[in-house]
Amino acid sequence: MGENYNELKKSTASQTGLTDVVLGWVMLYIDDPEDRSAVSLVCRRWYELDALTRKHITVALCYTTSPERLRRRFPHLESLKLKGKPRAAMFDMIPEDWGGYVTPWVKEIAENLTCLKSVHFRRMIVNDSDLEVLGRSRGEVLRCLKLDKCSGFSTDGLLHVGRLCRQLRTLFLEDSSIIEKDGRWIHEIAMNNSVLETLNFYMTDLVKVSFEDLQLIARNCRNLVSVKISDCEILDLVGFFHAAAVLEEFNGGSFYDQPDGYAAVTFPSRLCRLGLTYMGKNEMPIVFPFAPLFKELDLLYALLDTEDHCLLIQRCPNLEVLKTRNVIGDRGLEVVARSCKQLKRLRIEADAEEEGMEDEGLVSQTGLMALAQGCLKLEHLAVYVSDITNASLEYIGTYLKNMCDFRLVLLDQKERITDLPLDKGVRALLRGCGKLRRFALHLRPGGLTDAGLGYIGKYSWNIRWMLLGYVGESDAGLLEFSKGCPKLQKLEIGGCFFSEHALAAAMIRLTSLRYLWVLGYRELSQSSRDLLAMTRLFWNIELVPARRVVKTDRVGEVVVVEHPGHLLAYYSLEGPRIDFPDLIFRLNYQRISLYRSISL
Amino acid sequence: MSRASVELDFFGMEKQNCCKSRFQKSLDRRLSFRGLQGALSKVNPELIKSVIASGLKNPQGQDNVYQMDSNKSFSVPSSPKETQSLFPALPLLTPAARATSENGPETAPLTIFYNGTVSVFNVPRDKAESILKLAVEVEGNSKNVEPIDSKVASPPSDRQQLLETLNGDLPIARRKSLQRFLEKRKERMTCASPYAC
């Protein structure tokens, strides 16, 4: 902060009696981005001080601003997180070439952002050349590189990272689509890096990684604390586990039919966060000795049934994070409620449709009610349920006062749901969970009336992000909803049949809204007049029409997938983008002058 | 990661104002103006004229009422209908904001933009308020009074159809990563040999 100090010293004490020097030091302690945002709006001097002292920026959508604009405001930025494709890309709903290219950002980082130490790209397109540029320009200072659900690069790009970024503490590639040519990149890391703490290529399809290189990394990097890898036979990792003395977290690996079983496997003594892919009933006992230490357990990709879940979870009294599929069942949730009093995060995904036909492997209101009463520290809950009642939601509102992220999806397997609509329950939940910031509700027609949708608007005073699927009955519901939600910044709607007119009106009423995504959007030709009503200054609107995608799945079958059309609207300081594929229509908006008609 | 949000209210300003950008605030001001226009635009000016005429104290009142030639009216945006109908329930400005310095029983000009024409009436304040109330009432009660927007309430059969197609269109979406796992699991069960590491 050398040159900044002189700058600050020069100006006289402000009206508050604090000199800029003091203010600058105080600001260093303010981390929360919303606080920082408020601070920067006080006056010009505070804006400048904030710009000089802000360490981290998250750009929620890379097209809302430009690399130059970012650099001009925050020239001394140390950490940057950029997000590209809409969240729906994680559900395979966005075309691969939709956009979100990191190239212009990497160029700016390489040329001007000299203090940058940590880079996180999420759902963006990264090329090998981008990685080379990054490595050559920032390789010596880069401490954290996260290519999170990214695509467009190969192991050659990672080779540059391995060779040039020798100070990396964190290399994170989880869920990225990487073209695999060989396993040399991991060898480079093993040879060049001795400070690595977190290595993650979980949920990638990299298979040419040699376990000997992993072992070498474990030996060289004395602070290696977290490793998540792709499929690799666990028995081959015995050496790795021996070498990784301080390892606390491990995910990945794989189990196969081994004649002598897995008794030979011993885990590092501090291991407390675990997720073993394809772990079945027979292999489960190898983790029992560690179960009492477990803080995080990932069973999403394990092969356990309801009984197995009960047997394992009852041994985990210190569990804070649990991820699994709904095979855990209500019975498993009751065990969680009894045993895991420290639980903070719970994610229950939906199993394949053909699996969940027995009642055991389904989650319903029974499990939720037990959970609400048992796990009072719960902050994050995401669950796919087969059945639901208002009472269970009321329980959540009554007991789970720390809830800040709640997501519920009602599966469509059962024809008749016990208790719909969920108006009362949703209202009770929102009123009870005052700390809620993120909220998702995906139901079915009849799941929530217009009044219920109005409740969501009225009682979501703190919510920033919302996903609503099949809620409400008509435009009136949406208009009522849009009267509330004072802090709603990002809204995703799917399967609801609101007219474009209502959507446009809602967009305007939601005062904090800066991002809207609507799935199941009807064809452009039908209602172009109403669409134009949505247009305003600084607001980009993009439409992807419905499309049919033919692909071959893993077993070689040809599958035709129907993708409904969708609409994306977002505030941007940069005007409409130019790097979109032909598929996307950009709304041709007239620059409606807001000034002319007001003059009297 | 959950974070408790700390509100820094340096000068006791309202939370909402603090967080809005200057642009957003000026946008809101303009939207309120348009809300006024929007509400009044739903009511036929003849009706307004008759309301005013019946209650007008000023005997010269009729003479003050004039209609501008649509050619000479202010340049209204090319599609006023759409934009006006978008703002049904924004807070209305009181006409006092637009009035001259006179108050109380004195009349002040009330300007109405409707259908590309502009009408100016001189009304006392209480009459103006009752006109506004009337406008809100009319607009709130019956949507079919709207001459403009034909797309607001599509016929029920259309909506039904939309519903049915959407039901088919949107299955429960699963994360790609989970989908890949489920496919791999199916493969493992059908295939005999495991993956090469």
Interface residues (C-beta under 8 A of the other chain):
Chain A: D32 E34 D35 S37 A38 V39 L41 V42 A88 M90 F91 D92 M93 D175 M203 V207 F211 D231 C232 E233 D236 S254 Y256 D257 Y278 L300 Y301 L303 R325 E349 A350 D351 A352 E379 H380 Y384 N402 C404 D405 V409 L411 D412 K435 R437 H442 P445 N462 G469 S474 D475 L479 K483 P486 G494 G495 F497 S499 E500 H501 A504 A505 I508 R509 T511 S512 L519 G520 R522 S527 R529 D530 L532 A533 F538 A546 D553 R554 V555 E562 P564 Q590 I592 S593 L594 Y595 R596 S597 I598 S599 L600
Chain B: S2 R3 A4 S5 V6 E7 L8 F10 F11 Q16 C18 C19 K20 S21 F23 Q24 L27 D28 R30 L31 F33 R34 Q37 F74 S75 V76 P77 S78 S79 P80 E82 T83 S85 L86 F87 P88 A89 L90 R98 T111 F113 D149 K151 V152 A153 S154 R159 L162 L163 L166 N167 D169 L170 P171 I172 A173 R174 R175 K176 S177 L178 Q179 R180 F181 L182 E183 K184 R185 K186 E187 R188 T190 P194 Y195 A196 C197
